[in-house]
Structure formats: structure tokens, C-alpha cells
Amino acid sequence: MKIIDAHVHLVQYICGFGSRGELRAIGGGRARYADGSEISLIPEELGEYDVTPEKLIELMDREGVEKAVLLQGNYLGFQNEYSLAAMRKYPDRLQAAVTYDPFCRNKDLILENLVEKQGARVVKFEVSTGSGLMAAHETVALDGDRMEEAFRYAEERGLVCVMDIGRAGTASYQPEALRRAIMRYPGMKFVVCHVLMPQKGGEARMEEDLRMLALPNVWFDFAALPANVNKGEAYPPERPSRGRKKWWERNG
């Protein structure tokens, strides 16, 4: 069976920006925001300050993953050039998604370079309020004119569109608006990240929203599911012993 990881990140430099200001690497796989808060980003086995394509492929080989899609995260800083270079170097293993800020005044020139000249076939938008589009801009309607322009461009060029809309309860979490937008483009493939980032206690809302977005041209990825659902628990979970409930039984 072929295994394709639909959601991985390469990191040339951590140079992100979000609702807590700029994010910079401080070593040991950790990074610090401008407000002084710190987060852990890179597993020890992958690097201290960066994640190279070679390290990623080494991990893929070990885990039996044939191919991977390189997505973008605003919290890391855009890695377009690095991801595209990795795709060209390892075309049988890696596919690069690119990203851009649809508020950029010269976005046409950006797209001409990334898509027309460098051949990107996937575009990703993280719109979350923590480190995505709505962390640095006002709330954007996912079925409004700003995103409509981005979706129309992607459809015209046959691009796959990947969406990270954040978590339920935030301004970026707009499954109804996303459904309306997607239905305008039935011929374009959409991928929704993190299977809508479910939270403990939010199973009913998750099920409702998954049904809403279960359209013929929509797929979901399950990236970071353990981290999002089981905050504070070690991962991977311990192997269950006799008489002990399995991890997934304990956590719904």
C-alpha cells in the first residue's frame, strides 16, 4: 500500500509572524514570539533550527512513506523557495505547495513567479487567528471577494487548494462560508487541514461540520491530530497493557 503524507513542513529558517508578533528560533527545536512566549516546533530527530528535505526523506524511508506534500505555515514563515527547490531536487518524493498573502499589493507578480515560472501546482492558505491570515489582518469572509479572487485564480490554473481554517470558536473557523465558496468551484480539488482541528468535548460540532464539508471535491488531512486533541499528553501513547484501556478508548 502506498502511503502519502499530505501535510508536512520543511524549515529553512523559522521566521514566522502571528498574533503574538514575530517568531524566531532559539535552539533545541524551540522558538520564541515577540511577547516572550515560547513553543516547541521541531522534533529532536529532525533538527535544532531547521528541517531539511534530506532529514524528512530519511524519516519517510524509515516509516514507509512514499511521498509527501510540503505545506506552508505562517508560524514558520513562508518557505516557498525552499520547498520548491526540494521538490525539484526530489520530484519523485516531494510535492510543494506554495502560499502568499492575498492582501499583498503585488500578488500578481508573486503568483506569476511561484505558479507560472516555478510550476507550483498546489496553493495553501492558513487563515487562522493565531498565526494565519487573520492573525495579522481583520476577519476575512472565506466566501467573500478577497478569497474569491484567490480561489478563482487557482481554478483557472488547475491548482489544488489547501485550507487551514483554525479551530472552532475563532473568527477564522467558517465551515459554512467555506462550503459556499467550495460549491462555486466543483471542478477544483480542496483539502481541509487537521480534519477541522477537533477538540475534546466538541465531537458533535465536529461531526456536523465534517458532514457539511463532505463534498465530492473535498478531502481532509489528519495532521497533528494527537497534538490538537490531547494537549498535555505524551505522544506517541504508551502501548496498552492487560487491563489498561487503550489510548483511543480513554480519549474518545
Disulfide bonds with the S-S distance in Angstrom:
none
